[in-house]
Amino acid sequence: MLMSELSRRTGVGVPTLKFYLREGLLPPGEALSQTRAAYDESHVRRVGIIRALTETVGLSVQQARGVLAVVDDPGPSMFDAFGRALAHLPPTVPEADDYPRARDVIERLGWVYDPRYVAVRQLDQALAAADALGVPLDADRLEAYAPHVHAIAAYDIARIPADPDAAIEYAVLGTAAHEPVLAALRRLAHQDVAAPR
């Protein structure tokens, strides 16, 4: 299909598709001439992913490009690829030498973790932000949250596809798409629990 058909199929205007191509979000089509290219179903799917990441999840073009780069070339270790992809998802946190608060929480929970994993520094920053706002997360609250979060993780991991390419796409895109759902469900649960009061 030509770009005009890709535009019609995806509901994305030609100027936006050209922007996706320039920004490296959308792979080029098969060249038919110097000014024309053919696109296929993989491009239709990719445009849907780009829109979901940028419009629904709210990633910047730079963040989406980083996530898609990992999806396109995950490398030999799925765990490392997942960590690289998470580094592009909010919140972005600068690296430090140590994350003592996060390390303390994770070790108290007895979870296996890599101290270099981006989520460790995200947790450390989130704990510091909660403290700064005057709503710290004490040990009781974290121990109440942990088994539920762990159960969600176990459910997700059990459903990772066997195919390595599909697995990294499932893990990375699933994380980007599902985290806002979890936040919204928590807020709705607050409303449900508070309503009788």
C-alpha positions as CSV (number, residue, x, y, z in Angstrom):
1,M,0.0,0.0,0.0
2,L,1.1,3.6,-0.6
3,M,1.4,6.1,2.2
4,S,-2.0,7.5,1.3
5,E,-3.5,4.1,2.0
6,L,-1.5,3.7,5.2
7,S,-2.9,7.0,6.2
8,R,-6.5,5.9,5.5
9,R,-6.0,2.6,7.2
10,T,-4.5,4.1,10.4
11,G,-6.4,7.4,10.6
12,V,-3.1,9.2,10.8
13,G,-2.4,12.0,8.4
14,V,0.3,11.8,5.8
15,P,2.3,14.7,7.4
16,T,2.3,12.8,10.7
17,L,3.4,9.6,9.0
18,K,6.3,11.5,7.4
19,F,7.2,12.8,10.8
20,Y,7.2,9.3,12.3
21,L,9.5,8.3,9.4
22,R,11.9,11.2,10.0
23,E,12.0,10.6,13.7
24,G,12.8,6.9,13.3
25,L,9.6,5.7,14.9
26,L,8.3,4.1,11.7
27,P,10.6,2.0,9.5
28,P,10.8,3.0,5.9
29,G,8.6,1.2,3.3
30,E,10.0,-0.7,0.3
31,A,11.2,1.9,-2.2
32,L,9.2,1.9,-5.4
33,S,10.8,5.0,-6.8
34,Q,12.7,8.0,-5.5
35,T,9.5,9.5,-4.0
36,R,7.2,6.5,-3.4
37,A,7.3,3.5,-1.1
38,A,5.1,0.5,-0.4
39,Y,4.0,-0.2,3.2
40,D,2.5,-3.4,4.6
41,E,0.5,-4.7,7.6
42,S,3.6,-4.4,9.8
43,H,3.5,-0.6,9.2
44,V,-0.2,-0.5,10.1
45,R,0.6,-2.3,13.4
46,R,3.6,-0.1,14.1
47,V,1.6,3.1,13.6
48,G,-1.0,1.8,16.1
49,I,1.9,1.1,18.6
50,I,3.3,4.6,18.0
51,R,0.0,6.2,18.6
52,A,-0.7,4.1,21.7
53,L,2.7,5.0,23.2
54,T,2.6,8.8,22.4
55,E,-1.1,9.6,22.6
56,T,-2.5,7.1,25.1
57,V,0.4,6.3,27.4
58,G,1.8,9.9,26.9
59,L,5.4,9.2,26.0
60,S,7.4,11.8,24.3
61,V,8.7,11.1,20.8
62,Q,12.2,10.5,22.3
63,Q,10.8,8.1,24.9
64,A,8.8,6.2,22.3
65,R,11.8,6.0,20.0
66,G,13.9,4.5,22.9
67,V,11.2,1.9,23.7
68,L,10.8,1.0,20.1
69,A,14.5,0.7,19.6
70,V,14.6,-2.0,22.3
71,V,11.5,-3.8,20.8
72,D,13.3,-3.8,17.4
73,D,16.6,-5.0,18.7
74,P,16.3,-6.5,22.2
75,G,19.7,-8.1,22.2
76,P,20.5,-11.5,23.8
77,S,19.1,-10.9,27.3
78,M,15.4,-10.2,27.7
79,F,16.0,-9.0,31.3
80,D,18.6,-6.5,30.1
81,A,16.4,-5.4,27.2
82,F,13.4,-4.9,29.6
83,G,15.6,-2.7,31.8
84,R,16.8,-0.6,28.9
85,A,13.2,-0.1,27.7
86,L,12.0,0.8,31.3
87,A,14.7,3.5,31.3
88,H,12.6,5.3,28.6
89,L,9.3,5.1,30.5
90,P,8.3,7.7,33.1
91,P,9.6,8.5,35.6
92,T,13.0,9.1,34.2
93,V,15.5,9.2,37.1
94,P,19.2,10.1,36.9
95,E,21.7,7.4,38.0
96,A,23.4,7.6,41.3
97,D,26.0,5.4,43.1
98,D,23.5,3.9,45.6
99,Y,19.8,3.8,46.3
100,P,19.7,3.1,50.0
101,R,15.9,3.6,50.6
102,A,15.0,1.3,47.7
103,R,17.6,-1.3,48.6
104,D,16.3,-1.4,52.2
105,V,12.7,-1.8,51.1
106,I,13.5,-4.5,48.5
107,E,15.7,-6.5,50.8
108,R,13.1,-6.3,53.6
109,L,10.6,-7.7,51.2
110,G,13.0,-10.5,50.3
111,W,12.8,-9.9,46.6
112,V,15.6,-10.8,44.2
113,Y,16.9,-7.8,42.3
114,D,19.7,-6.3,40.4
115,P,20.9,-3.0,42.0
116,R,21.5,-1.6,38.6
117,Y,17.9,-2.2,37.4
118,V,16.2,1.1,36.6
119,A,13.2,0.4,38.7
120,V,15.5,0.5,41.8
121,R,16.3,4.1,41.3
122,Q,12.6,4.8,40.3
123,L,11.6,3.3,43.6
124,D,14.2,5.3,45.5
125,Q,13.0,8.6,43.9
126,A,9.4,7.8,44.5
127,L,10.0,7.1,48.2
128,A,11.9,10.4,48.5
129,A,9.0,12.3,46.7
130,A,6.4,10.8,49.0
131,D,8.5,11.9,52.0
132,A,8.9,15.4,50.5
133,L,5.1,15.6,50.1
134,G,4.5,14.6,53.7
135,V,2.9,11.3,52.9
136,P,5.7,8.8,53.5
137,L,5.3,5.1,52.7
138,D,6.0,3.4,56.0
139,A,7.0,-0.3,56.3
140,D,3.4,-1.4,57.1
141,R,2.0,0.2,53.9
142,L,4.8,-1.2,51.7
143,E,4.4,-4.7,53.2
144,A,0.6,-4.4,52.5
145,Y,1.2,-3.4,48.9
146,A,4.0,-5.9,48.2
147,P,2.1,-9.2,48.0
148,H,-0.5,-7.7,45.6
149,V,2.1,-6.1,43.3
150,H,4.1,-9.4,43.4
151,A,0.9,-11.3,42.4
152,I,0.4,-9.0,39.4
153,A,4.0,-9.5,38.4
154,A,3.7,-13.3,38.6
155,Y,0.5,-13.2,36.5
156,D,2.3,-11.0,33.9
157,I,5.5,-13.1,33.8
158,A,3.5,-16.4,33.4
159,R,1.9,-15.0,30.2
160,I,5.1,-14.0,28.5
161,P,5.1,-15.6,25.0
162,A,7.8,-18.2,24.3
163,D,9.0,-16.4,21.1
164,P,11.8,-14.0,22.2
165,D,10.7,-11.2,19.8
166,A,7.1,-11.4,20.9
167,A,8.2,-11.7,24.6
168,I,10.1,-8.4,24.6
169,E,7.2,-6.6,22.8
170,Y,4.7,-8.1,25.3
171,A,6.8,-7.1,28.3
172,V,7.8,-3.6,27.2
173,L,4.5,-2.5,25.6
174,G,2.5,-4.3,28.3
175,T,4.4,-2.3,31.0
176,A,3.8,1.0,29.2
177,A,0.2,0.3,28.7
178,H,-0.8,-1.5,31.9
179,E,0.8,0.8,34.5
180,P,-1.7,3.6,33.9
181,V,-4.5,1.0,34.2
182,L,-3.2,-0.1,37.6
183,A,-3.1,3.5,38.8
184,A,-6.7,4.1,37.6
185,L,-7.9,0.9,39.2
186,R,-6.3,1.9,42.5
187,R,-8.1,5.3,42.4
188,L,-11.4,3.6,41.6
189,A,-10.9,1.1,44.5
190,H,-10.3,4.1,46.8
191,Q,-13.7,5.5,45.7
192,D,-15.4,2.2,46.2
193,V,-13.9,1.6,49.6
194,A,-14.6,5.2,50.7
195,A,-18.2,5.4,49.4
196,P,-19.8,3.5,52.4
197,R,-18.0,5.9,54.8
